[in-house]
Amino acid sequence: MNAPHTTVPSRYLGVWQRTLLEQQGTQDTTTLVLWLQTAQRHADIRIPASRPDFAACASLVDCSNEQLRWLSTQQGFAGVTEVRGKVCEWRREMDFQPTTGSRDIGEMVFADENTLLETGIESTYFEIWKKVEQSHLSISIHQVYGKNRHGVAARAQLLKAGNQFVYIRPRSVSLPPAIDLLAAIDRENPNRDMLMDWLDFEISFGVLTDDGEGRIQHSTLPFREGSSISL
């Protein structure tokens, strides 16, 4: 998809962390949700607080079937952002979850320069976002390459904002249509090898180090956390 001709207003630029989700009478303040916004592109990661321990895992191969199944409950995506007045739409070009055809669109209100209030337009929810300090500086987008779990080169993206970065390397296979990845697993009953291919989608957020590398802090592949990535 081509990027829109207009750019996102500068006050949106940087890294935002969600502090509250209200939906269907419930509140969520524990899921880790980070959103990096550039002048045209975005990336987002959502990791539930209930994540089990992956300390003994160095790759997807090391994960138990139960751990693989849990990984399917994560969310994350990247694509192009369009802002029209108070309406913000995130057009997903890469999505950890299956594509449903629904639009991701909300009404945005700045409570102050570092606090965004988002209200769903085509679905019912309310979110509060806080901007990470100084993350609106030195924003850039890079087309890079990574390797999938088979060691095969794959196209990836790298977004930088302040001393923060996000690296996105999508899976190399297509997902079947489904309301979510867990539903696809339950319906299709993929073998273990195929399931690992479905889960081989890296979205890693981290901080830039003084030696020009990036230290991964949060990832859809938990065993990547704490490791360095050449930037």
Buried (B, 14 or more C-beta within 10 A) or exposed (E): EEBBEEBBEEBBBBBBBBEBBBEEEEEBEEBBBBBBBBBBBBBBBBBBEEBEEBEEBEEBEEBEEEBBBBBBBBBBBBBBBBBEEEEBBBBBBBBBBBBEEEEBBBBBEBEEEBBBBBBBBEEEBBBBBBBBEEBBEEBEBEEBEBEBBEEEEBEBBBBBBBBBBBBBBBBBEEBEEBEBBBBBBEEBEBEEEEBBBBBBBBBBBBEBEEEEBBBBBBBBBBBBBEBEBEB
